[in-house]
C-alpha cells in the first residue's frame, strides 16, 4: 500500500497514511503516478538558503509543494557566500507559486 499524497509505502495492514491521513492505495494502482525530477521546475534562484526556506514555507502554507536545491561551494574560502540556492515547485503549480512569491516581495500577503 502507498499514500498517493506523501508517496510513502506501508505494509498491507495499514489503510490510512499515518502522516497525512489520506487513504492508502495499492502500489500497482499508483504506478505511473510517482513524482520524477522532470515534474519539478526552478522558479527562483537565490543566494541565501534562509530566504529560500522562508519562500518554501510560504508556498507550502498555500498548499504548493516546494523543494530547495542548495549548491554550496565550501572549497574556496572568501568573504560572503558562493552558494546558489534554487527553489523548485511542480510544473502544475508554477503559475500559483510565482504569483505568491511576487506578492510576498511586493509586501502583499493576501491576508485581509
SEBA-122512 format. One record per residue: x, z, y of N, C-alpha, C, O, CB in turn. Coordinates in steps of 0.2 Angstrom, whole numbers, padded with zeros to 4 digits, always signed. Glycine has a CB too. Layout:
BEGIN
XZYXZYXZYXZYXZY ...
This chain:
BEGIN
+0004+0000-0006+0000+0000+0000+0004+0000+0006+0010+0003+0006-0005+0006+0000 +0002-0003+0011+0006-0004+0018+0001-0003+0024-0005-0005+0023+0010-0011+0018 +0004+0000+0029+0000+0001+0035+0001-0006+0039+0006-0008+0041+0002+0007+0039 -0005-0009+0041-0004-0016+0045-0002-0015+0052+0000-0019+0055-0011-0019+0044 -0003-0008+0054-0001-0007+0061+0007-0005+0061+0011-0008+0065-0005-0002+0064 +0009+0000+0058+0016+0003+0058+0020-0001+0053+0026-0001+0054+0015+0010+0056 +0018-0005+0048+0021-0009+0044+0026-0004+0039+0031-0006+0037+0026-0014+0047 +0024+0002+0038+0027+0006+0033+0023+0006+0026+0017+0005+0026+0027+0014+0035 +0027+0006+0021+0024+0006+0014+0024+0013+0011+0028+0017+0012+0029+0001+0010 +0018+0014+0007+0017+0020+0004+0015+0019-0003+0013+0013-0005+0011+0024+0008 +0015+0025-0007+0013+0024-0014+0005+0023-0014+0002+0024-0009+0015+0031-0018 +0003+0020-0020-0004+0018-0021-0009+0024-0019-0015+0022-0017-0005+0015-0027 -0007+0030-0021-0012+0035-0020-0014+0037-0013-0019+0040-0011-0010+0042-0023 -0010+0035-0008-0012+0036-0001-0016+0030+0002-0015+0025+0001-0005+0037+0003 -0021+0032+0005-0026+0027+0008-0026+0026+0015-0028+0021+0018-0033+0029+0006 -0024+0031+0019-0023+0031+0026-0016+0032+0029-0013+0036+0026-0028+0035+0030 -0014+0029+0034-0007+0030+0036-0006+0037+0039-0010+0039+0044-0005+0024+0042 -0001+0041+0037+0000+0047+0040+0002+0047+0047+0001+0052+0050+0005+0051+0035 +0005+0042+0049+0007+0041+0056+0002+0040+0061+0001+0043+0066+0013+0036+0057 -0002+0034+0060-0007+0032+0065-0014+0032+0062-0019+0031+0066-0006+0025+0066 -0015+0034+0056-0022+0035+0053-0026+0028+0051-0031+0028+0049-0026+0038+0058 -0022+0023+0052-0025+0016+0050-0026+0016+0042-0022+0018+0039-0021+0010+0053 -0031+0012+0040-0032+0011+0033-0027+0007+0030-0026+0002+0033-0040+0008+0032 -0024+0009+0025-0019+0005+0022-0022-0001+0018-0027-0001+0015-0015+0009+0017 -0018-0006+0017-0020-0012+0013-0015-0014+0008-0009-0011+0009-0021-0018+0018 -0017-0017+0003-0012-0019-0002-0006-0023+0001-0007-0027+0005-0015-0023-0008 +0000-0023-0002+0006-0026+0001+0005-0034+0000+0006-0037+0005+0012-0024-0003 +0002-0036-0005+0001-0043-0006-0004-0046-0001-0003-0052+0001-0001-0045-0013 -0009-0042+0001-0013-0044+0007-0010-0045+0013-0012-0048+0018-0019-0039+0007 -0005-0040+0014-0001-0040+0020+0004-0046+0021+0007-0047+0026+0002-0033+0021 +0006-0048+0015+0011-0054+0015+0010-0059+0020+0004-0061+0021+0012-0057+0008 +0015-0061+0024+0014-0066+0029+0013-0063+0036+0013-0067+0041+0009-0071+0027 +0011-0057+0036+0009-0054+0042+0015-0049+0045+0014-0046+0050+0003-0050+0042 +0021-0049+0042+0026-0045+0044+0029-0047+0050+0029-0053+0051+0032-0045+0038 +0031-0043+0054+0035-0044+0061+0042-0047+0059+0045-0044+0055+0035-0038+0065 +0043-0052+0063+0050-0055+0062+0054-0055+0069+0050-0055+0074+0050-0062+0058 +0060-0056+0069+0064-0057+0075+0061-0063+0080+0061-0062+0086+0071-0058+0074 +0058-0068+0076+0055-0073+0080+0049-0072+0084+0047-0075+0088+0054-0079+0076 +0046-0066+0082+0040-0064+0085+0041-0060+0092+0036-0059+0096+0036-0059+0081 +0047-0059+0094+0049-0055+0100+0052-0059+0105+0056-0064+0103+0054-0049+0098 +0051-0058+0111+0054-0061+0117+0057-0056+0122+0054-0051+0123+0048-0066+0120 +0063-0058+0125+0066-0054+0130+0062-0056+0137+0061-0061+0139+0073-0056+0131 +0059-0050+0140+0056-0051+0146+0059-0048+0152+0058-0050+0158+0049-0047+0145 +0064-0044+0151+0068-0041+0156+0075-0039+0154+0076-0037+0148+0065-0035+0159 +0080-0041+0158+0087-0039+0157+0089-0034+0162+0088-0035+0168+0092-0045+0156 +0092-0028+0160+0093-0023+0165+0101-0021+0163+0104-0023+0158+0089-0017+0164 +0103-0017+0168+0110-0014+0167+0110-0007+0165+0115-0004+0163+0114-0015+0174 +0104-0004+0166+0104+0003+0164+0099+0005+0158+0093+0002+0159+0102+0007+0170 +0101+0008+0153+0096+0009+0147+0091+0014+0149+0085+0013+0147+0101+0012+0142 +0092+0019+0154+0086+0023+0156+0081+0019+0159+0075+0021+0158+0089+0029+0160 +0082+0014+0163+0077+0010+0166+0073+0006+0161+0067+0006+0161+0080+0005+0171 +0076+0004+0156+0073+0000+0150+0069+0005+0147+0063+0003+0145+0078-0003+0146 +0071+0011+0145+0067+0016+0142+0061+0018+0146+0055+0019+0143+0071+0022+0140 +0061+0019+0152+0055+0020+0156+0050+0014+0156+0044+0016+0155+0057+0021+0164 +0053+0008+0156+0048+0002+0156+0045+0002+0149+0039+0001+0148+0052-0004+0157 +0049+0003+0144+0046+0003+0137+0041+0009+0136+0036+0007+0133+0052+0005+0132 +0042+0015+0139+0037+0020+0138+0030+0018+0142+0025+0019+0139+0040+0026+0141 +0031+0015+0148+0025+0012+0151+0021+0007+0147+0015+0007+0147+0027+0010+0158 +0025+0002+0145+0022-0003+0141+0018+0000+0135+0013-0002+0133+0027-0008+0138 +0022+0004+0131+0018+0007+0125+0012+0012+0127+0008+0012+0123+0023+0012+0121 +0012+0015+0133+0007+0018+0135+0001+0014+0137-0005+0015+0136+0008+0022+0142 +0002+0007+0138-0003+0002+0139-0005-0002+0133-0008-0007+0133+0000-0003+0144 -0002+0001+0127-0004-0002+0121+0000-0009+0119-0001-0012+0115-0011-0004+0121 +0006-0009+0122+0011-0015+0121+0017-0013+0118+0021-0008+0120+0012-0019+0128 +0018-0015+0112+0024-0013+0108+0030-0016+0111+0030-0022+0114+0024-0015+0101 +0036-0012+0112+0042-0014+0115+0048-0012+0111+0048-0007+0108+0042-0012+0122 +0053-0016+0112+0060-0014+0109+0065-0015+0115+0065-0018+0119+0062-0019+0103 +0070-0011+0114+0076-0011+0118+0082-0013+0114+0084-0010+0109+0077-0004+0122 +0085-0018+0117+0092-0020+0114+0097-0019+0118+0098-0022+0124+0091-0028+0112 +0101-0014+0117+0107-0012+0121+0113-0014+0118+0115-0013+0113+0107-0004+0122 +0117-0018+0122+0124-0020+0120+0129-0017+0125+0131-0020+0130+0124-0028+0121 +0131-0012+0123+0136-0008+0127+0143-0010+0124+0145-0011+0118+0135-0001+0126 +0148-0011+0129+0155-0013+0128+0159-0007+0130+0161-0006+0136+0157-0019+0131 +0161-0003+0125+0165+0003+0126+0172+0002+0126+0177+0006+0126+0163+0009+0121 +0174-0004+0124+0181-0006+0123+0185-0006+0130+0191-0004+0130+0182-0013+0120 +0182-0009+0135+0185-0010+0141+0184-0004+0146+0178-0003+0148+0183-0016+0144 +0189+0000+0148+0187+0005+0152+0186+0003+0159+0189-0003+0161+0193+0010+0153 +0182+0006+0163+0181+0004+0170+0176+0008+0173+0172+0012+0170+0179-0004+0170 +0175+0007+0180+0170+0011+0183+0163+0007+0183+0163+0001+0183+0172+0011+0191 +0158+0011+0181+0152+0008+0181+0151+0005+0174+0156+0005+0170+0151+0002+0186 +0145+0004+0172+0143+0001+0165+0144-0006+0165+0142-0010+0169+0136+0003+0163 +0146-0008+0159+0146-0016+0157+0140-0017+0153+0140-0023+0149+0153-0018+0155 +0136-0013+0152+0130-0014+0147+0125-0019+0149+0124-0020+0155+0126-0007+0146 +0123-0023+0144+0117-0027+0145+0112-0024+0141+0112-0024+0135+0119-0035+0143 +0106-0023+0144+0101-0020+0141+0095-0025+0141+0093-0027+0147+0099-0013+0144 +0092-0026+0136+0086-0031+0136+0080-0028+0133+0080-0024+0128+0088-0037+0131 +0075-0029+0137+0068-0026+0135+0064-0032+0132+0064-0037+0134+0064-0023+0141 +0061-0031+0126+0058-0036+0122+0051-0034+0120+0050-0028+0119+0062-0037+0115 +0046-0039+0120+0040-0037+0118+0038-0043+0113+0041-0048+0113+0035-0037+0124 +0032-0042+0110+0030-0048+0105+0027-0053+0109+0024-0052+0115+0024-0045+0100 +0028-0059+0107+0026-0065+0111+0019-0065+0113+0017-0067+0119+0027-0072+0106 +0014-0062+0109+0007-0062+0111+0006-0057+0117+0001-0057+0120+0003-0059+0105 +0011-0053+0119+0010-0048+0124+0014-0049+0130+0014-0045+0135+0012-0041+0121 +0017-0055+0131+0022-0057+0136+0018-0056+0143+0020-0053+0148+0025-0064+0135 +0012-0060+0143+0009-0060+0150+0007-0053+0152+0008-0052+0158+0003-0064+0149 +0004-0049+0148+0002-0042+0150+0008-0038+0152+0007-0034+0156-0002-0039+0144 +0013-0039+0148+0019-0035+0149+0022-0036+0156+0024-0032+0159+0024-0036+0143 +0023-0043+0157+0026-0045+0164+0022-0042+0169+0024-0040+0174+0027-0052+0164 +0015-0043+0169+0011-0041+0174+0011-0033+0175+0012-0031+0181+0003-0042+0172 +0012-0029+0170+0013-0022+0170+0019-0020+0174+0019-0016+0178+0012-0019+0164 +0025-0024+0172+0031-0022+0175+0031-0024+0182+0034-0020+0186+0037-0026+0171 +0028-0030+0184+0028-0032+0191+0024-0026+0195+0026-0025+0201+0025-0039+0192 +0019-0024+0192+0015-0019+0196+0019-0012+0196+0019-0009+0202+0009-0017+0192 +0023-0011+0192+0027-0005+0192+0032-0005+0198+0033-0001+0201+0031-0003+0185 +0036-0011+0198+0041-0012+0203+0038-0013+0210+0041-0012+0215+0045-0019+0202 +0031-0015+0210+0028-0015+0217+0025-0008+0219+0023-0007+0224+0022-0020+0217 +0025-0003+0214+0023+0003+0216+0016+0004+0214+0013+0009+0216+0024+0005+0223 +0013-0001+0211+0005+0000+0209+0005+0001+0202+0006-0003+0197+0002-0007+0211 +0003+0008+0200+0002+0010+0193-0004+0007+0190-0005+0007+0184+0002+0017+0193 -0009+0005+0194-0015+0003+0192-0020+0008+0190-0026+0007+0188-0014-0001+0185 -0018+0014+0192-0022+0020+0190-0025+0022+0197-0022+0023+0202-0018+0026+0188 -0032+0023+0197-0036+0025+0203-0036+0032+0204-0039+0035+0208-0043+0022+0202 
